[in-house]
């Protein structure tokens, strides 16, 4: 009896002694050290936020700064809660249901709704990719002096090989490290003088004429900040991250921790994105606008224009930022279309799968990127394509937002994990803003 008691008393101590001690940091392999970095703990929200600042987005923010100086800075604080609420609903939908946005729409709405939304998404994404890889080719030419068309081909091949050949759990680490490229835009400000008092005043109380030019720019900023492809991507990446774990609707034990993680990940990721966009507007407003450069058509043109005004280092940082976020933005654009199409058609899908196991999914990704590459060698102007992409995104965003809010409010879909009222209210506010933006975009077309 005494032996048994002693055995029980010392059992925890024996188990503790039997445990392997934690390895010392200097003895870890490179792979183990990388796994311990803070980026390993963040989820799809960070990548989604950075992908929003793709090269075409950088071009839009640069044009805002060049044309209006500091008077478009206010758009970022306004867009931040709207964008964060929308993306948190997307992440919540994927984690709770274990299905992407397209698969959830398929179960709750008539087939024609999903088909129209996916078709428009694929067209807009292809046009957007065309503008992005064009900007990346131009940016690489500024640094390496290699012909821009050669650069675009190299970037297309690189992004396709990474998505098709590298499993998701490894590929996502690469994407997370690329998010650090956005710090380049903070470093640009180190090279110039920033009158912070004036910046704050223009952010809180901007001064610009309310005319067609201002309305178009506001529409462009909100259109590039709140984009439909991000909705599909974040919901699907939450499903990818599930692995073998059950969705919350089937096993809600992990719900409090997981929903907190999604909220933190998404709001911090969108903050990173919006602060970067704010800094791009600020940097170009203090340099290009002051020097009288008021027309910027591409992100690479903005980098080139910075050189004589802020120096070679500022231009180099701006250019490296374009290349870094482009390597995130293009895969996210192509991947979101692949998820949407595969879920609609009932195909196997996921970046964790091999290409031979998900031919349709990877086929959509490949066709989107290669079609965008063809546009580079056609009479179609990539920046004109970007305009039509913005128009289509503006059209798709409004009904898609309505569908998303209805899904996350539906107990049949979400069980006990429906979105909270404040998030839904922000969602409806986003619908109103995007509807106004889409209406303003449509006026010049008639």
N, C-alpha and C positions, 0 to 999 in steps of 0.2 A: 504493500500500500504506500509506504513511504517512498519507495523507488518510483512508483507511478507519479506521485505528487511532485517529487523532485524533477522527474522527466518533463512534466507539464510546466513546471515553474521555469525550467531552463530552456524549454523548447523555443520561445521567441528569441533568446540570446543565441542559441545554436543556429537558427535560421538567419539571423542578422550576420553572424560570423561566416556563414556559408555563402552569403551574397558576394558577388564579385565587386571589388572596389571600383569606383568610377575611374576610368583611365585619365591620366594627366594630359592636359591639352597638348603639350609638345610631343606626346606619343601618338596623337591621333593622325590618321591619314588626311590628305587634302579633302577627300570627299566627306569624311566625318566632320571636319572643321566647317566646311560649307553648310552641312546640315544643321549645325548649331547656330547659324547666323540668324538675326531677327527676321529676315525676309522669309525664312522657312515657316514662320508662324502666321504670316498673312495669307489671305485667301484671294478669291477671284475679284474682290472689290478693288484692290490696288491695281491689278492688271487692267481691269475695265476702265478705271479712272485715267490711267496713263494712255491707254489706247484712244481715249477721247481726244487727246492732244496730238492726233496724228498730223502728218505734214500738211494736209489740206486744212486742218483746224488751225495750225500755226500760221498758215497763209491768211486765214480769215482774221485772226487776232492781230497779226502784223498790219493788215490793211486798216483795221479799226484804229490802231495806234497812229499809223501814218496819216490817215485822213482826218481823225478827230482829236489827235493829241491825247490828253488825259480824260477826255469827256465821255469815254465809253468804259471806264474802269468800274462804274457802278453796276454794270451788267453781271459781273462775276459774283458779288455778294448776293444778288437777287437769284441768280441761277443755282447757287450752291444748295439751298435746302430743297428746291424743286427736283434737281437732278438726283440728290441723295435719297429722297423719298422714293422716287421711281425705281432706282436701282436696288434699293433695299427690298422693295416689293418683289422684284425679279428674283433676287437671291433667296428670299423667304419661300417663294413659290417652288423653286427647284429643290430646296432642302426638305420642305414639308412633304411634297408629293412624290419626290424621286423621279420627276419627269420635267423636261424642258418646257419652255413657253409654247412652242408649236404643238407638242403632244397634249398639253392641257387645253389649248384652244380646240384641238381636234375632238376632244371628248365632250365639250360643252357648247359648241357653236356649229351652225350649218357648214358643210364642207366648202361652199363657195367663199365664205369669209376667210378661211385659212388660205385657200388657193390664191386669192387676190393679194392678200397681205404678203405671202411668201414670194409671189412673182415680182411684185413691186420692190420688195426687199432685195432680191437677187439683182435686179437691174440697177438699183441705186448703189448697191455694194460694188458691183463691177465698175461703174463709173467712178466711184470714190477711190477704188484701188488704182485705177488708171491715173488719176490725179496724184495719188500718193507716190507711186513708183516713178512718175515723171519728176516729181520734186526730189526724190531720193537720188535719181540719176543726175540731176542738175547739181545737187549738193555734193555728191561724190566727185563730180567734175571740178568743183571749186577747190577741193582738197587734194585730189590725186592727179588732176588734169587728164584723166582718162575720159574718152568720149562718153557723153551722157547716155547714149543708146546702149553702149556696152555695159554701162553701170546698171541700167534698168534690167537688162537680161540677167546679169549676175545676181541682183537682189531677188528677182523672181525665182531663179533656180535655187538660191539659198533658202528662201522661205518655204518653198515647196518641199525640198529635201528634209528640212527640219520637221515640218508638220507630218510628213508621210513616214519618215524612217525612225524618228525619235519618239519613244513612248511618252505619254502625257506627263507622268510623274517626274521624268527627267526634263522634258521640254519646258514645263512650267517653271522650273528653277532658272532656266536661261531667261525666260520672259521677266521673272522677278528682278533679276540683276539688271536687265535693260531699263527697268523703271528709273534707275539712278540717272539715266540720261537727262531727265527733266531738271536735275540740279544745275545743268549747264546754263539755264535761263536765269537762275538766281546769281550765278557767277558773272553773267554779263553785266549786271548792275554794279558789280565791284569796279568795273572799268570806267564808269561814268558817274557824274555828280547827280544825286537824287535829292531834290527839294521836298522832303517828306511832308512838311506842312502844307505845301501846295497840292501834293498828291492826295492827302487826306481830304482837303476841301473839295477837290474835283470828284473824289469818290462819293462823298456824301451829298454834294450839291453841284452837279455837272452843269455846264453852260453850252448848249448847242441849239441850233434852230430845229424845230420839229418840222422836217420836210421829207420829201421822198427819199433823199440820200440817207438821212439819219434812220428812217424807218427800215430801209433795205438793210442797213448795217445791223440794226438791232435784230432783225429777222434772221440774218446770216449767223450772228453770234449764238442766238438761242437754238437755231437749227443745227449747228455743228456741235453744240454742247449737249443737247438732249436728242440722241439719235437712236432710231429703232434697232440698229444692229447690236447696240450695247445691251438692249433688253434681252434678246435671244442668247447672247454670249454668256451673260452672268448667270442666268437661270441654268443653262446647260453645264457651265463649269461647276456649279454647286452639285449637280448630279454626278459629274466626273469625280469630284472630290469625295463623294460618298463611298466609292469603292464597293466593298461587300457589306457595308453598314446599311441597316434598313432606313427608309425615310421616316420622318418624325410622325407622319400620320399613322404608321404601323407600330412604331415604338417611340413613345414620347418621353422616355426617361432622360434623354440628352437634350430635350427641347430648351430649357432655360439657358444652358451654356451655349448651345449652338445658335440660338436666336440672338443672344448677346454678341457672340462672335461675328455674326453676319452684320449686325448693326454697326459694331465698331469698325469692322473691316471696310464696309461700304462707305460710311460717313468719313472715315479717315482717307480712304482712297479718292473719294470725290473732292475732299479738301485739297489733297495734293494736286489733283488735276486743275481745280479752279484757281488755286494760288499760282500755279505755273502759267495758266492763261492770263491771269492778272499781271504777272511779271512780264510776259511777252508784250502785252498792250502797253505797259509802263515803259519798257525798254525802247520800243519803237516810237512811242509817243514823245519821249525825251530826246530822241536822236533824229529819226527820219522826219517827223512832223516839224520839229524845230528848224531843220535844214531845208524845208520846203519840198521834201519827197513825199507826195501824197497818194501815189498810185503804186500798189504792190500786187502783182498777179500771182506770184509763187513764193513759197517759203524760202527757196534758194535765192530769189531776187532780194528778199529782205536781208538775208545774210550777206550778200554781196554789197548791198547799199550801206550796211553797217561799217564796212571796212574803213572807208575814208573818214567816217564820223566818229567811231569809237575805237578804232584800231584793229590790227590783225587778230589779236587774241579774242576780242569780242566776237568778231566774225567767225573765227574758228569754233568757238564754243557754240554759237548759234547753229552752225552747220552740223557739228557732231550731235547736237540735240535732235536735229531733223532726222539724221540717219538712225539714231537710237530708237526714237519713238516710231519711226517708220517700220522698223523691224518688229515692233509690237503691233502697230495699227493694221498692217496688211494681213498678218495671220488672223487677227481678231475679226476683221471684215470678212475674209474668206471663210473662216471657221463658223461664224454665226450663220452664214447662208447654208453651209453644209449641215449644221444641226437642224435648222428650220426645215430644209427640204427632206432630210432623212426621216425626221419625226413625222412629217406630213405623209410620206410615202410608206412609212412602216419599215424602213431599212435599218439594218444594224448601223450604229453610229458611235463615235467617240474617238478622241485622239489617243486613247490608251490601246485601241484595237490596231491590229496590223492592217495594212492596205488591202491584203488579200481577203480579209475578213469583213471589210466594210467598203466595198468597191464604190457603191453609190455615193456614200458620204465623202470619201476622198476624191471621187470624180467631180463632184460639185465644187470642191475647193480648187482642184486643178483647173477646171474650165473657167471659173471666175477669174483666177489670176492670169491665166494664159489669154483670155479674152481681153483683159485689161492691158496686157502687153501688146496685143495686136493693135489696140487703139493708138499706141505710141507711133505706129508706122502708117496710120491712116490719116485722111484729111481732117479727122475730128480733133479739135483742140482740147487737150486734157482739162484745161481750166474751164472751158465751156461745158465739158462733161460734168465737172464738179458742180456747176450751177444747176444743171438738170438733176444731178444727184440730190442736191439740197431741196429742190422743188419736190421730188418724189418722196424724200424723207419727211418733208413737211406734211405731205398728203397722208403718208402711212402712219405717222406718229400719233395723230389725233384719234382715229378709230382704234389703233393698237393700245393706246393708253387707256381708253374706255374699257376695252376687253380685259386688260391687265387688272384694273381696279375691280371689275366685276368678279374676276377669278379669285383674287385674294380676299374678297369680301364674302365668298360663297362657302358656307360650312360643308356642303357636299364635296367640295374640292379640298378645302383646307382643314376640315375637322375643327378641333378646338384652337387652331393656330392661325385664325384669320388675322389680317393686318389690323393694327390699332387705328382708332378713329383719327388721331392727328396725322398719321401717315396717309390715310385715305383722303383727308382734306387737302393735304399738300398735293396729292395726286390729282385731285379735281382742279386745283389751282393751276397745275401744270397743263392740264387739258385746255383750260381757258387761254393760257399764254400761248400754247402751241397752235390752237385754233386761230387766234388772232394773227399769229405769225404766218400760218398757212394762207389765211385770207389776204394778208398784205403781200405775200409772194405772188398770189394769183392775179392781183389787180394789173400788174404790168403786162401779163400775158394776153389780156383782152383789149 
